[in-house]
Amino acid sequence: MIAHLRGRLAEKEPGRLVLDVGGVGYEVHVPLPTFSEVGEPGANVSLRIHTHVREDTLALFGFASRLELDLFERLIGVNGVGPKLALAVLSGIEPRDLVQAVRSGEHARLNAVPGVGRKTAERIGLELKDKLPAADGAGPSQPGPDGDLRGDVLSALVNLGYQRPVAERAAEAALRGGHGGFEATLRAALRELAR
């Protein structure tokens, strides 16, 4: 699965980018904060990617920050929230505000996002209240010495189809083992999951 893309921005439309990576154009769906941050066509862009695979579709979703990617992956784990609705949520409310709204039970802020009804807002709040990453620069999802490695391994495991809580435990166990780079840590996490 694709977890990261770096290349030249070839096309830019609200919600959609085309990245030229070594002569191959990748269509990437993005939330509005990422769209605003990437610059104009011709700029060099680096995005964290969630590869979404269904029986009839392969779609790439790109994010400028680890927090956006974490929130997206947690949102699509909520019953009834697909990738397009998750992008709408991230486009309609800043990531830090989303974390605060969910943690404080402010469902009205979520309900104000186009496409999010009252029941969906309540479901998001209920299912994610204790599962969201810290938005203040602390917490397990933020980069530290192993933060990027942890995030990359976690993203790879989720893209392989493992449930996020299970993948988080395996990634943490692999990082505690100090296996070094991405591939060795991913292999260690997969061994952990095979137990």
N, C-alpha and C positions, 0 to 999 in steps of 0.2 A: 504494500500500500504506500501511497505517497504521503509523507508526513511534513515535508518542507519543500518550498520552491523558491529559487532565487533566479531572477532574470530581468529582462527589459520589458517594461510595460508597453505592449503593442496597441491595445485598445482599452478604453475606459468608458463605461456607462454606469449610471446609478445601479448598484447591486451586482455588477458584473465587470470583471476584468479579463483581459487576455494577456497572459505572460508568455513572452518568447524566451524559452529556455533551450539554448543550444540549437536553435532553428525549429523547435517544436512549439506550437502555440497551445497553451493550456487555458481552457476557460475555467475561471474561478469565480464562484459566487461569494460576495462579501457583504458584511453589514455596512451601514453608512459611515460609522467612525473610521473603519479601515479604508473605505473608498476615499474619504476626505484626506487621509494621511499619506496615501501612496504617491501623490504628486501627479504630474502630467505624463501623457504618452512620451516614451523615450527615456523616462527615468528608470534607474535600477531599483528593483523592488525585491524584498525578501518577506515571504509570508509563511506562517505556520498553517498547515493544511490538515483538514479532516476529510478523508476519502469516504464518501458515502456510497455503499454498494447495495443495490436491490436487484431483484431478478431481471428487471427491465431497464435499469439505469446505473450509470457510474457517474457520480458528480463530485466535484471538488469544491470545498468551502474554505476560504482563506481568511486569516486573521492577523492583524498587525501585532497583537499582544498575546501573551500566554493566558492572561485573565479572560480575554474574549473567547479563546479556544476552549478553555475549561468550562466557561459558562455555557457555550454552545453545546458541548458534549453532554453536560448535565441536563440541559433543557431538552435535548432530543431523547433523553432517557425517561422523561416524564410521559406517562400514558396520554396519548392524544396530541402530543407536540412533535411535529415533524420538522425537518430541516428548514423549510420555508418559513414556518411560524417562528422557529427559533431565531432565524435571521431577522424577522420582523421585530421580535422582542429586542434584540441587540441593536437594531436600528432605531427603535423608538425610545429607548432609555439607556443612558450611559451605564457601562458595566458596574462601576462602583455604586451608582444609585440603585441598580438592580439588586445587587447583593444586600444593600441596606434595606430596600423595600421588602425583600423576601424575609430577611432575618427579623424585621420589626412587624411583619404581618400586614403591611400596607398593600392590600390587594387592589385597592382603587388605583394605585399608580400603575400596576400591571394591566388592569382593566382598561386604562386609558390608551394603551398601545393598540393600534388598529389590528383587528383580527383576533384579539384576545378577549374572550367573553368572561363573564363573572365566574363561571364554573372552572374554566381553564386557569384563570388567575388564582383561584383558591387552590386548585390542584397543584400548580407550580409552587405556591407558597408552602403547602403541606408537605409535598414530596422533597423539596429542596432546602427547607429551613435549616437543617443541621448538616447539609452536605456541600454547601458552597465554599469556595476558597476564600481566603481573607482578601479583602480589597484594599487594605491599608499598607500593603508592602510586606506583611508578615504572613506566615502560614505556609502550608505544605506546597502550594502551587507556585510560589514565587521563586525566582532563580536565586540560588545560593551557590555554594561550590558544586553541588550536585543537582541544582534546580532544573537546568536545561536538560541534563541527561535523564533525570527522573521524568520530566514531562515528555521527552521523546520516547522513552520506553513505555510510559503509560499510554501515549497516543498510539503506538504500534500495537500494544495489546488490545486496546479497545477496537482498533481497526481490524484486528484479527477475529473479533467477535466475542471477546471476553467481557463480562459485565464489569462496569467501572469499579465497584467496591472490591471485587475479587482481584482485578488488575492492579489496583492501588496497593493491596497487601503484598502481592507478588513483586511489584516494582520496589517497594520498600525493603522487602527481604533481600532482593538481589543487590540493592544499593548498600545495605549493611554488610554484605559479603565482600564489598570492595573489589569488584571484578574488572574495573578499568573502564574501557570504552563502551560505546553504545552496543555493538554486536555481542560482546561478552556478557554485558549486563542483561541484554534481552534474552540471550540463551539461558542465563541463570534464572531469570524470571519465568521463562517457559518450563524449565525443570521444576521450579517451585509449583507451578500450576499443575504439573503432571503428577504430583504426589497424591 
